[in-house]
Amino acid sequence: MTERILITGAAGGVGTLMRPRLAADGRILRLLDIADQAAAATGERVEIVQASVTDMAAMEQACDGVSAVIHLGGHSLEQVWSQILEVNINGTYTVIEAARRQGVKRVVLASSNHAVGFFPKADGEAGDYLFPRPDTNYGVSKVAMEALGSMFADRYDMDVICVRIGSCFERPKDTRMLSTWLSPADAARLFEACLTTPTPGFRVVWGISDNSRRWFSLDEARKLGYESQDDSESFAAEVIAEHGEPDLGSVAHRNLGGVWCGPDFDTAVKEAKEAGR
């Protein structure tokens, strides 16, 4: 039997990385984004859908006949509150509710370290279920995402896994990412674990690789069957040569959210100034 997996935000950074890595025999990837996407390559089993995650009718149609949803859609950077509210928060509700209406029992939500960004970086690993302490409007949207996932799991008996992604890129871009990096290959392994683990209920897991310098626990992810095969340390010499040794007293290394905890991300103050208030 052919399995269909809906991936929202498929044209974004993580979605683009996952398109080839989540391909599998007996599986069709239904790739949804408001942006244009590359057409299916020869032999590639994908269905391209152009739609917004805020459009309930379109999302219900996209969820029709799928086995699971991986929700990556939404703004991936800090935005003004109105945009975060509409796209990230209302969009997440729309996706999960559309899945529920279509009988989809499993949803994987791309949360973020910014849901707990103002927690100080402590010695040892940060646990999977840290209480929310968001650093930005974007971080608040990820807290709302996790809360919506919890409600739908409890009220409607859905399996919902929130993955607090650290930094998912081909390679770490700076010294902080030596601690927060999630390799694309490990991201695919983690999403596969989220899709296949039996009856997880509601879970919150860190989305990182098994980095020698990691700040976050892998306990809950491993309970799902995830086993990281990558470590950012293979890039450490190159990254440190480019950026210097990590400044452990800097904003980037003081809190889990890094520079997002600093003044450059004070969106409310910027909005007020622009409005002359």
NULOKOL-110236 format. One record per residue (C-alpha): residue number from 1; x, y, z; residue in three letters. Coordinates in nm, 4 decimals, padded with zeros to 6 digits, always signed. Layout:
// residues N
{NUM,{X,Y,Z},ala}
...
// end
This chain:
// residues 277
{1,{+00.0000,+00.0000,+00.0000},met}
{2,{+00.1333,+00.3455,-00.0940},thr}
{3,{+00.1936,+00.5832,+00.1948},glu}
{4,{+00.1430,+00.9564,+00.1447},arg}
{5,{+00.3189,+01.2073,+00.3690},ile}
{6,{+00.2214,+01.5733,+00.3528},leu}
{7,{+00.5076,+01.8166,+00.4122},ile}
{8,{+00.4126,+02.1817,+00.4562},thr}
{9,{+00.6725,+02.4511,+00.3993},gly}
{10,{+00.8327,+02.2171,+00.1487},ala}
{11,{+01.0071,+02.4998,-00.0392},ala}
{12,{+01.1791,+02.6278,+00.2760},gly}
{13,{+01.5234,+02.5461,+00.4046},gly}
{14,{+01.4430,+02.2312,+00.6011},val}
{15,{+01.1740,+02.1224,+00.3551},gly}
{16,{+01.4152,+02.1418,+00.0633},thr}
{17,{+01.6707,+01.9360,+00.2554},leu}
{18,{+01.4080,+01.6723,+00.3420},met}
{19,{+01.2600,+01.6315,-00.0062},arg}
{20,{+01.5242,+01.3840,-00.1289},pro}
{21,{+01.6029,+01.2421,+00.2144},arg}
{22,{+01.2478,+01.1366,+00.3043},leu}
{23,{+01.1861,+00.9711,-00.0312},ala}
{24,{+01.1272,+00.5979,+00.0101},ala}
{25,{+00.9897,+00.2987,-00.1739},asp}
{26,{+00.6143,+00.2792,-00.1331},gly}
{27,{+00.5904,+00.6456,-00.0344},arg}
{28,{+00.4633,+00.9586,-00.2065},ile}
{29,{+00.5584,+01.2977,-00.0667},leu}
{30,{+00.2885,+01.5616,-00.1039},arg}
{31,{+00.4860,+01.8859,-00.0958},leu}
{32,{+00.2943,+02.2000,-00.0054},leu}
{33,{+00.4149,+02.5581,-00.0029},asp}
{34,{+00.2858,+02.9007,-00.0984},ile}
{35,{+00.6060,+02.9492,-00.2998},ala}
{36,{+00.6942,+02.7861,-00.6295},asp}
{37,{+00.8619,+02.4454,-00.6152},gln}
{38,{+01.0638,+02.2442,-00.8606},ala}
{39,{+00.8573,+01.9998,-01.0627},ala}
{40,{+00.8989,+01.6305,-00.9981},ala}
{41,{+01.2220,+01.4916,-01.1370},ala}
{42,{+01.2200,+01.1733,-01.3430},thr}
{43,{+01.1214,+00.8887,-01.1130},gly}
{44,{+01.0576,+01.1193,-00.8179},glu}
{45,{+00.7345,+01.0304,-00.6384},arg}
{46,{+00.6050,+01.3693,-00.5286},val}
{47,{+00.2865,+01.5704,-00.5603},glu}
{48,{+00.3348,+01.9480,-00.5745},ile}
{49,{+00.0713,+02.1634,-00.4068},val}
{50,{+00.0778,+02.5441,-00.4026},gln}
{51,{-00.1307,+02.6728,-00.1132},ala}
{52,{-00.1128,+02.8632,+00.2130},ser}
{53,{-00.1180,+02.6911,+00.5504},val}
{54,{-00.3766,+02.9519,+00.6542},thr}
{55,{-00.6309,+02.8325,+00.3931},asp}
{56,{-00.8542,+02.5738,+00.5634},met}
{57,{-01.0177,+02.4467,+00.2447},ala}
{58,{-00.6816,+02.4007,+00.0738},ala}
{59,{-00.5352,+02.2319,+00.3791},met}
{60,{-00.8278,+01.9909,+00.4093},glu}
{61,{-00.7778,+01.8966,+00.0449},gln}
{62,{-00.4023,+01.8571,+00.1008},ala}
{63,{-00.4640,+01.6301,+00.4023},cys}
{64,{-00.7028,+01.4043,+00.2125},asp}
{65,{-00.5595,+01.0545,+00.1871},gly}
{66,{-00.2327,+01.1170,+00.3728},val}
{67,{-00.0901,+00.8989,+00.6490},ser}
{68,{+00.0871,+01.1767,+00.8369},ala}
{69,{+00.1718,+01.5452,+00.8229},val}
{70,{+00.5123,+01.7038,+00.8796},ile}
{71,{+00.4407,+02.0712,+00.9423},his}
{72,{+00.7413,+02.2855,+00.8523},leu}
{73,{+00.5412,+02.5782,+00.7106},gly}
{74,{+00.5422,+02.9339,+00.8424},gly}
{75,{+00.7859,+03.2175,+00.8934},his}
{76,{+01.1272,+03.0783,+00.9895},ser}
{77,{+01.2625,+03.4118,+01.1138},leu}
{78,{+01.1365,+03.6826,+01.3461},glu}
{79,{+00.8484,+03.8915,+01.2071},gln}
{80,{+00.6051,+04.1536,+01.3300},val}
{81,{+00.3304,+04.0162,+01.5534},trp}
{82,{+00.0532,+04.0320,+01.2921},ser}
{83,{+00.2492,+03.8077,+01.0560},gln}
{84,{+00.3476,+03.5628,+01.3283},ile}
{85,{-00.0114,+03.5449,+01.4510},leu}
{86,{-00.1607,+03.4832,+01.1080},glu}
{87,{+00.0951,+03.2530,+00.9490},val}
{88,{+00.2671,+03.0710,+01.2349},asn}
{89,{-00.0066,+03.0461,+01.4956},ile}
{90,{-00.3264,+03.0457,+01.2912},asn}
{91,{-00.1469,+02.8483,+01.0213},gly}
{92,{-00.0496,+02.5768,+01.2689},thr}
{93,{-00.4042,+02.5544,+01.4005},tyr}
{94,{-00.5342,+02.5288,+01.0439},thr}
{95,{-00.2931,+02.2477,+00.9551},val}
{96,{-00.3703,+02.0379,+01.2639},ile}
{97,{-00.7440,+02.0964,+01.2417},glu}
{98,{-00.7462,+02.0077,+00.8717},ala}
{99,{-00.5577,+01.6878,+00.9556},ala}
{100,{-00.8124,+01.6040,+01.2247},arg}
{101,{-01.1050,+01.6635,+00.9889},arg}
{102,{-00.9485,+01.4283,+00.7340},gln}
{103,{-00.8773,+01.1555,+00.9876},gly}
{104,{-00.4988,+01.1952,+00.9870},val}
{105,{-00.3806,+01.0583,+01.3196},lys}
{106,{-00.0139,+01.1601,+01.3179},arg}
{107,{+00.1294,+01.5115,+01.2949},val}
{108,{+00.4929,+01.6122,+01.3387},val}
{109,{+00.5421,+01.9797,+01.4237},leu}
{110,{+00.8632,+02.1745,+01.3657},ala}
{111,{+00.9103,+02.3609,+01.6914},ser}
{112,{+01.2320,+02.5403,+01.7829},ser}
{113,{+01.4927,+02.6114,+02.0467},asn}
{114,{+01.3455,+02.9639,+02.0460},his}
{115,{+01.0427,+02.8329,+02.2362},ala}
{116,{+01.2781,+02.8192,+02.5356},val}
{117,{+01.5335,+03.0722,+02.4161},gly}
{118,{+01.5611,+03.2774,+02.7350},phe}
{119,{+01.6710,+02.9800,+02.9435},phe}
{120,{+02.0360,+03.0315,+03.0389},pro}
{121,{+02.2730,+02.7789,+02.8903},lys}
{122,{+02.3601,+02.5614,+03.1867},ala}
{123,{+02.6327,+02.3073,+03.2365},asp}
{124,{+02.4978,+01.9759,+03.1121},gly}
{125,{+02.2118,+01.9089,+02.8727},glu}
{126,{+01.8836,+02.0994,+02.8591},ala}
{127,{+01.5905,+01.8611,+02.9042},gly}
{128,{+01.3295,+01.7934,+02.6395},asp}
{129,{+01.0329,+01.9302,+02.8348},tyr}
{130,{+01.1705,+02.2669,+02.9462},leu}
{131,{+00.8853,+02.5001,+03.0372},phe}
{132,{+00.8295,+02.7643,+02.7656},pro}
{133,{+01.0490,+03.0719,+02.7861},arg}
{134,{+01.0313,+03.2194,+02.4341},pro}
{135,{+01.2771,+03.4801,+02.3122},asp}
{136,{+01.0792,+03.6427,+02.0286},thr}
{137,{+00.7401,+03.6606,+01.8576},asn}
{138,{+00.8634,+03.3629,+01.6577},tyr}
{139,{+00.9452,+03.1781,+01.9802},gly}
{140,{+00.5961,+03.2504,+02.1122},val}
{141,{+00.4517,+03.0957,+01.7956},ser}
{142,{+00.6433,+02.7757,+01.8680},lys}
{143,{+00.5076,+02.7700,+02.2239},val}
{144,{+00.1584,+02.8054,+02.0762},ala}
{145,{+00.2407,+02.5264,+01.8302},met}
{146,{+00.3360,+02.2922,+02.1132},glu}
{147,{+00.0226,+02.3866,+02.3096},ala}
{148,{-00.1989,+02.3184,+02.0082},leu}
{149,{-00.0263,+01.9860,+01.9545},gly}
{150,{-00.0866,+01.8897,+02.3166},ser}
{151,{-00.4555,+01.9816,+02.3009},met}
{152,{-00.5192,+01.7904,+01.9785},phe}
{153,{-00.3343,+01.4867,+02.1113},ala}
{154,{-00.5362,+01.4797,+02.4331},asp}
{155,{-00.8758,+01.5836,+02.3002},arg}
{156,{-00.8760,+01.3937,+01.9715},tyr}
{157,{-00.6407,+01.1033,+02.0457},asp}
{158,{-00.3923,+01.2092,+01.7814},met}
{159,{-00.0199,+01.1343,+01.7858},asp}
{160,{+00.1627,+01.4673,+01.7846},val}
{161,{+00.5402,+01.5067,+01.8138},ile}
{162,{+00.6972,+01.8518,+01.8506},cys}
{163,{+01.0582,+01.8653,+01.7365},val}
{164,{+01.2499,+02.1564,+01.8895},arg}
{165,{+01.4933,+02.2014,+01.6028},ile}
{166,{+01.8308,+02.3519,+01.6837},gly}
{167,{+02.0047,+02.4554,+01.3585},ser}
{168,{+01.9414,+02.2406,+01.0518},cys}
{169,{+02.1837,+02.3256,+00.7731},phe}
{170,{+02.4290,+02.1360,+00.5555},glu}
{171,{+02.7065,+02.2450,+00.7942},arg}
{172,{+02.7299,+02.4586,+01.1108},pro}
{173,{+02.7498,+02.8280,+01.0199},lys}
{174,{+02.9097,+02.9590,+01.3400},asp}
{175,{+03.0504,+02.8426,+01.6729},thr}
{176,{+02.7093,+02.8329,+01.8433},arg}
{177,{+02.5907,+02.5842,+01.5830},met}
{178,{+02.8628,+02.3443,+01.6895},leu}
{179,{+02.6304,+02.2894,+01.9881},ser}
{180,{+02.2890,+02.3191,+01.8190},thr}
{181,{+02.3458,+02.1600,+01.4763},trp}
{182,{+02.1082,+01.9032,+01.3287},leu}
{183,{+02.2552,+01.7513,+01.0152},ser}
{184,{+02.0137,+01.7039,+00.7243},pro}
{185,{+02.0734,+01.3283,+00.7320},ala}
{186,{+01.9994,+01.3153,+01.1054},asp}
{187,{+01.6919,+01.5325,+01.0538},ala}
{188,{+01.5599,+01.2734,+00.8102},ala}
{189,{+01.6386,+00.9963,+01.0611},arg}
{190,{+01.4534,+01.1849,+01.3318},leu}
{191,{+01.1496,+01.2526,+01.1138},phe}
{192,{+01.1429,+00.8843,+01.0144},glu}
{193,{+01.1439,+00.7916,+01.3828},ala}
{194,{+00.8578,+01.0353,+01.4429},cys}
{195,{+00.6602,+00.8810,+01.1578},leu}
{196,{+00.7140,+00.5177,+01.2520},thr}
{197,{+00.7288,+00.4908,+01.6321},thr}
{198,{+00.4147,+00.3159,+01.7637},pro}
{199,{+00.1514,+00.5292,+01.9409},thr}
{200,{+00.3723,+00.8074,+02.0763},pro}
{201,{+00.0855,+01.0244,+02.1968},gly}
{202,{+00.2167,+01.3754,+02.2637},phe}
{203,{+00.5938,+01.4218,+02.2754},arg}
{204,{+00.8451,+01.7067,+02.2784},val}
{205,{+01.1934,+01.6143,+02.1557},val}
{206,{+01.5091,+01.8039,+02.0731},trp}
{207,{+01.6060,+01.8034,+01.7065},gly}
{208,{+01.9856,+01.7922,+01.7137},ile}
{209,{+02.2707,+01.5676,+01.6134},ser}
{210,{+02.4858,+01.3854,+01.8686},asp}
{211,{+02.7316,+01.6740,+01.8803},asn}
{212,{+03.0279,+01.6532,+02.1174},ser}
{213,{+02.9429,+02.0108,+02.2254},arg}
{214,{+02.5635,+01.9739,+02.2311},arg}
{215,{+02.3536,+02.1694,+02.4778},trp}
{216,{+02.0404,+01.9573,+02.4543},phe}
{217,{+01.9244,+01.6128,+02.5622},ser}
{218,{+01.8645,+01.3321,+02.3138},leu}
{219,{+01.6748,+01.1152,+02.5639},asp}
{220,{+01.3225,+01.1622,+02.4271},glu}
{221,{+01.4310,+01.1422,+02.0645},ala}
{222,{+01.6086,+00.8153,+02.1350},arg}
{223,{+01.2916,+00.6779,+02.2946},lys}
{224,{+01.1285,+00.7232,+01.9548},leu}
{225,{+01.4040,+00.5167,+01.7924},gly}
{226,{+01.6215,+00.8028,+01.6677},tyr}
{227,{+01.9939,+00.7385,+01.6517},glu}
{228,{+02.2126,+01.0249,+01.5355},ser}
{229,{+02.5058,+00.9370,+01.3131},gln}
{230,{+02.6583,+01.2827,+01.2820},asp}
{231,{+02.8616,+01.5174,+01.5025},asp}
{232,{+02.9362,+01.8832,+01.4334},ser}
{233,{+03.2887,+01.8268,+01.5656},glu}
{234,{+03.3930,+01.7198,+01.2170},ser}
{235,{+03.3459,+02.0877,+01.1191},phe}
{236,{+03.4860,+02.2411,+01.4396},ala}
{237,{+03.8367,+02.3240,+01.3209},ala}
{238,{+03.7038,+02.4853,+01.0034},glu}
{239,{+03.4335,+02.6859,+01.1854},val}
{240,{+03.6688,+02.8046,+01.4618},ile}
{241,{+03.9322,+02.9048,+01.2048},ala}
{242,{+03.6678,+03.1222,+01.0378},glu}
{243,{+03.4948,+03.2651,+01.3472},his}
{244,{+03.7429,+03.2266,+01.6322},gly}
{245,{+03.7043,+03.0336,+01.9558},glu}
{246,{+03.3532,+03.0477,+02.1087},pro}
{247,{+03.3053,+03.3511,+02.3351},asp}
{248,{+03.1159,+03.1814,+02.6164},leu}
{249,{+03.0238,+03.5154,+02.7734},gly}
{250,{+02.8660,+03.6571,+02.4576},ser}
{251,{+02.4933,+03.6871,+02.3876},val}
{252,{+02.5258,+03.4069,+02.1327},ala}
{253,{+02.6399,+03.1603,+02.3991},his}
{254,{+02.4683,+03.2917,+02.7143},arg}
{255,{+02.1123,+03.1688,+02.6519},asn}
{256,{+01.9661,+02.8804,+02.4539},leu}
{257,{+01.8211,+03.1234,+02.1981},gly}
{258,{+02.1589,+03.2811,+02.1240},gly}
{259,{+02.1581,+03.6278,+01.9645},val}
{260,{+01.7791,+03.6113,+01.9370},trp}
{261,{+01.7810,+03.7087,+02.3061},cys}
{262,{+01.9679,+04.0301,+02.2242},gly}
{263,{+01.8389,+04.3807,+02.1416},pro}
{264,{+01.8455,+04.3331,+01.7650},asp}
{265,{+01.5421,+04.1047,+01.7967},phe}
{266,{+01.3279,+04.3425,+02.0055},asp}
{267,{+01.0510,+04.3551,+01.7468},thr}
{268,{+00.7954,+04.5269,+01.9706},ala}
{269,{+01.0233,+04.8245,+02.0356},val}
{270,{+01.1009,+04.8539,+01.6636},lys}
{271,{+00.7286,+04.8497,+01.5791},glu}
{272,{+00.6541,+05.1147,+01.8416},ala}
{273,{+00.9312,+05.3417,+01.7124},lys}
{274,{+00.8082,+05.3073,+01.3549},glu}
{275,{+00.4601,+05.4010,+01.4735},ala}
{276,{+00.6017,+05.7041,+01.6567},gly}
{277,{+00.5172,+05.5709,+02.0032},arg}
// end
